[in-house]
């Protein structure tokens, strides 16, 4: 089935990637080509075939219920991004990460 | 010395003919000289590198060296290495300093190997030419007009240009084998689950697998002895006994060391789409195997053509989920101007990801979205099983499968960059082994003359059954005992 510009905008919204009008147009033509390639699958009869989700038939291992990780908050927060909107400070305060206000 | 095998380097180091600091310095000097034009490395840190070399020399002096102690290696920038810039080829992670080591990095550190730097790659390992890297393309050392392949293009170029003794790569759809083919190296993608993915930045988790990129099969075996093994921090790491991947290299020692080996040639790997000049080189390599005693069997992998459509559903679907972690909140790129939280996500991701990564996230989001899951994702998983079953049937008739690793020699930079579908077809011979979880390797088998250009390397692919890496390495090593393609070096002054 053919994709439309509206589809591209909807998918981009779901993926949380901003696209401009011109980007959406360019993306539409590239994605249409790729989906054309993918459409080749529809010619195959897969009735009754068990989907293969992984390269090895694995079962989730369980580990002992003991603490294995130590708190490394300070080390991890060194990679915090710059806050933005005029501030060049890291987006952290008091051990927390700063984001725009979420709850009114 | 720069063309010495890992075994020769280890022997020179341990007999103290050379120190690790001297060896490391000679590679650093070559990097300073050639990396500005080749762009194989994203991050270099001489102080860190030389400190490791000094420590290695102390360890050798103390008499507790391992086979790789003091040997300078390059690490693909997909592996987190504590204190090193770790970018995965993306603007998203351009300022990310890894706070911990990937399992593979820990293994090399414990062996006493020296890290020369982090190698360039396609952004988030999505590409077959290294042209999607935020840090710029990489030149093929055999011809600077041509691409090195991808996504492990920096590692491939670094080994080919002798800017390291060996390197690591990762392979989700061909990202070790295709650049190994295009740059004239030996590269191995092990069976899925053999090398831990802990600390290896995720692209498509059910397909991603790390492996060595080196000059020879013997070198790859030495690298595998360090890289492979169970790691409880990766839930897909297989609990298997530690193997010596060198154990079968040299046996048996006869005139026909591969007598009785059954090599399957899938007709689909020699059909339309394969360059005639590449086919010629592969046929000549198969003739060498006949002389070594192997028996050739015609086989069929009927669903090979479907591997690309299936891959371009499954890999983007997994990627769209894996890459949702890059939201600009705790690390990675955050937009400089935004209004609310959603706007921050939208802008940070729009600015931080390059075009190919965005395309794949969008495809993955689409095939997983409501109403399309069965038609795309489930269908692809069903065909994935058909592809895996093709191999199970084939391995009832033969011991290893051979064919080309890539349909052509290296192409020119810019040639396919605007045509994703043409770029995806580069991986037609490699993707199916990732889908099945099988081991595959590429080794240099000669050169083919490009229409309007230089002679460029051609890689012979060997696909083995699950966990048959030691035999594949033996099969490759025997070829490298009677040929010298793997010892040829590009002339960097002319490239």
Interface residues (C-beta under 8 A of the other chain):
Chain A: X3 X7 X8 X11 X12 X14 X15 X16 X17 X18 X19 X27 X30 X31 X33 X34 X35 X36 X37 X38 X39 X40 X41 X42 X44 X46 X49 X50 X51 X52 X53 X54 X55 X56 X58 X60 X61 X63 X72 X75 X76 X77 X78 X79 X80 X81 X82 X83 X84 X85 X91 X97 X99 X100 X101 X102
Chain B: X95 X96 X97 X99 X192 X193 X206 X207 X232 X235 X236 X238 X239 X305 X306 X308 X309 X310 X312 X313 X320 X324 X327 X328 X329 X330 X331 X332 X333 X334 X335 X336 X337 X338 X339 X340 X341 X342 X343 X344 X345 X346 X347 X348 X349 X350 X353 X358 X359 X361 X362 X363 X365 X366 X367 X369 X375 X376 X378 X379 X380 X381 X382 X383 X384 X385 X386 X388 X420 X421 X424 X434 X435 X436 X437
